Amino acid sequence: MKVVDVNTGRPYKVLIGSGILGEVGSLVKEVLSAKRLLIITDDIVNPLYGGIVAESLAKVGYEVEFFVIENGEQSKCLSVYGAILNYLADGNYTRKDGIVALGGGVVGDLAGFVAASYLRGIPFVQIPTTLLAQIDSSVGGKTAIDLEAGKNLVGAFWQPSLVVADVNTLSTLPHKEIENGLGELIKYACLMGGEILTLVERGFESSLERVVELAVSYKRDIVTEDERESGVRRLLNLGHTVAHGIEKLSHYTYTHGKAVACGIMAIAKAENKLGNLSDADYDRLKALYDFYGLEYAIGYSIESICEVAKVDKKAENTDINLVIMQGYGDCKVQKMALADLEGYLL
Ligand SMILES: NC(=O)c1ccc[n+]([C@@H]2O[C@H](COP(=O)([O-])OP(=O)(O)OC[C@H]3O[C@@H](n4cnc5c(N)ncnc54)[C@H](O)[C@@H]3O)[C@@H](O)[C@H]2O)c1
């Protein structure tokens, strides 16, 4: 089992292994003295992994209950959030009890925000079961729900007490969800270069634990330095300006990961044209996308994507913080006037 220590305001460990779900009870017991645990999960993950997790937690003495949500982003909303809070209050859950988030990023963000806000904060444990959640969303303490006006508009920074990532759970993920995680994984390969890039180029499935460990360690370093996203954490937004535009224009039919993949390629192309990213590095990125069969043709005009970026930023100012890539492991945040974005990307 691999262990990544995260030393944010409240330190915690990320445990990464194969087949560790059955040991989750004893792993949680080491960090949580809670009496009762509410497992928040969704209706796809529950039949797959709910039983093994509940059994393991009960074996070490926890009283366990479930709150099962419908799978999908639409559950990250005020009404489901409110229903869980009412369930906790009606059941007289106290600060001595805790929450277990078992599932992908939707469950993690929602359950994390419940934990952050119920009784002004109770402990929670993340058990991520998607590639995206294991390499990214379960670490860093960002929790949120969506409003009709947009995604992640209400939330809190609230660190988990423990993250347990069992890479074996990824074996049941549908291809679309692997692709979704891949967009973010390739982002880490671009940001970091080195070993993770080589492993992803060879096929990440053959070194899953190490790949998750490397991505999580990088995110750990970033969030430790910048817990509340005022500086270096913005690097994690590589590809996201264009990705948000594509997602909106497609009415969210593009997965986030696929949109990020397109977004990174758009930046790489722009930097290559400016002579800042070598032809060799640019071709290497294209080869990586081809290896996984990831599409990177944007399907929408640069003009329409820039329009979305302008609307998104209207309340702020006329500049954006764009993450640019000038090599593997050589990315930086650059302020750019919104008016210049279209010319840059064309
Ligand atoms: N907090 C953060 O830092 C952060 C970072 C990135 C993304 N996010 C959020 O994460 C969410 C997306 O997360 P996601 O991509 O994991 O989506 P998700 O949670 O919706 O999971 C995708 C689908 O896979 C299913 N699933 C999950 N685990 C499975 C398994 N092991 N086997 C079979 N099916 C499984 C789910 O039921 C769901 O249908 C978004 O809401 C996004 O805003 C948060």
The ligand as an SDF file (V2000), in Angstrom:
LIG
                    3D

 44 48  0  0  0  0  0  0  0  0999 V2000
  -13.3400   18.7430   -5.5060 N   0  0  0  0  0  0  0  0  0  0  0  0
  -12.4840   18.7880   -6.5030 C   0  0  0  0  0  0  0  0  0  0  0  0
  -11.3250   19.1920   -6.3450 O   0  0  0  0  0  0  0  0  0  0  0  0
  -12.9260   18.3400   -7.8530 C   0  0  0  0  0  0  0  0  0  0  0  0
  -11.9960   18.2060   -8.8970 C   0  0  0  0  0  0  0  0  0  0  0  0
  -12.4380   17.7410  -10.1300 C   0  0  0  0  0  0  0  0  0  0  0  0
  -13.7780   17.4110  -10.3080 C   0  0  0  0  0  0  0  0  0  0  0  0
  -14.6570   17.5580   -9.2770 N   0  0  0  0  0  0  0  0  0  0  0  0
  -16.0630   17.1990   -9.4280 C   0  0  0  0  0  0  0  0  0  0  0  0
  -16.1350   15.7990   -9.6320 O   0  0  0  0  0  0  0  0  0  0  0  0
  -17.3490   15.4940  -10.3060 C   0  0  0  0  0  0  0  0  0  0  0  0
  -17.0910   14.4750  -11.3670 C   0  0  0  0  0  0  0  0  0  0  0  0
  -16.5980   13.3100  -10.7480 O   0  0  0  0  0  0  0  0  0  0  0  0
  -16.5640   11.9170  -11.5050 P   0  0  0  0  0  0  0  0  0  0  0  0
  -16.0140   12.1260  -12.8490 O   0  0  0  0  0  0  0  0  0  0  0  0
  -15.9320   10.9540  -10.6000 O   0  0  0  0  0  0  0  0  0  0  0  0
  -18.1220   11.6230  -11.7510 O   0  0  0  0  0  0  0  0  0  0  0  0
  -19.2330   10.8070  -10.9550 P   0  0  0  0  0  0  0  0  0  0  0  0
  -19.0510   10.8740   -9.5130 O   0  0  0  0  0  0  0  0  0  0  0  0
  -20.5250   11.2510  -11.5200 O   0  0  0  0  0  0  0  0  0  0  0  0
  -18.9850    9.3080  -11.4200 O   0  0  0  0  0  0  0  0  0  0  0  0
  -19.1600    8.9810  -12.7740 C   0  0  0  0  0  0  0  0  0  0  0  0
  -20.0690    7.7510  -12.9400 C   0  0  0  0  0  0  0  0  0  0  0  0
  -19.3230    6.5870  -12.6170 O   0  0  0  0  0  0  0  0  0  0  0  0
  -20.0870    5.7720  -11.7000 C   0  0  0  0  0  0  0  0  0  0  0  0
  -19.0950    5.0670  -10.8830 N   0  0  0  0  0  0  0  0  0  0  0  0
  -18.3320    5.5810   -9.9010 C   0  0  0  0  0  0  0  0  0  0  0  0
  -17.4470    4.6710   -9.4850 N   0  0  0  0  0  0  0  0  0  0  0  0
  -17.6730    3.5500  -10.2150 C   0  0  0  0  0  0  0  0  0  0  0  0
  -17.0530    2.2740  -10.2730 C   0  0  0  0  0  0  0  0  0  0  0  0
  -15.9840    1.9840   -9.5380 N   0  0  0  0  0  0  0  0  0  0  0  0
  -17.5420    1.3670  -11.1420 N   0  0  0  0  0  0  0  0  0  0  0  0
  -18.6060    1.6760  -11.9530 C   0  0  0  0  0  0  0  0  0  0  0  0
  -19.1940    2.8660  -11.9680 N   0  0  0  0  0  0  0  0  0  0  0  0
  -18.7370    3.7900  -11.1060 C   0  0  0  0  0  0  0  0  0  0  0  0
  -20.9620    6.7540  -10.9720 C   0  0  0  0  0  0  0  0  0  0  0  0
  -22.1090    6.1030  -10.4550 O   0  0  0  0  0  0  0  0  0  0  0  0
  -21.3040    7.7520  -12.0710 C   0  0  0  0  0  0  0  0  0  0  0  0
  -22.3910    7.2600  -12.8310 O   0  0  0  0  0  0  0  0  0  0  0  0
  -17.8740   16.8090  -10.8430 C   0  0  0  0  0  0  0  0  0  0  0  0
  -19.0150   17.1900  -10.1060 O   0  0  0  0  0  0  0  0  0  0  0  0
  -16.7470   17.7890  -10.6270 C   0  0  0  0  0  0  0  0  0  0  0  0
  -17.2050   19.0970  -10.3860 O   0  0  0  0  0  0  0  0  0  0  0  0
  -14.2560   18.0020   -8.0640 C   0  0  0  0  0  0  0  0  0  0  0  0
  1  2  1  0
  2  3  2  0
  2  4  1  0
  4  5  1  0
  4 44  2  0
  5  6  2  0
  6  7  1  0
  7  8  2  0
  8  9  1  0
  8 44  1  0
  9 10  1  0
  9 42  1  0
 10 11  1  0
 11 12  1  0
 11 40  1  0
 12 13  1  0
 13 14  1  0
 14 15  2  0
 14 16  1  0
 14 17  1  0
 17 18  1  0
 18 19  2  0
 18 20  1  0
 18 21  1  0
 21 22  1  0
 22 23  1  0
 23 24  1  0
 23 38  1  0
 24 25  1  0
 25 26  1  0
 25 36  1  0
 26 27  1  0
 26 35  1  0
 27 28  2  0
 28 29  1  0
 29 30  1  0
 29 35  2  0
 30 31  1  0
 30 32  2  0
 32 33  1  0
 33 34  2  0
 34 35  1  0
 36 37  1  0
 36 38  1  0
 38 39  1  0
 40 41  1  0
 40 42  1  0
 42 43  1  0
M  CHG  2   8   1  16  -1
M  END
$$$$
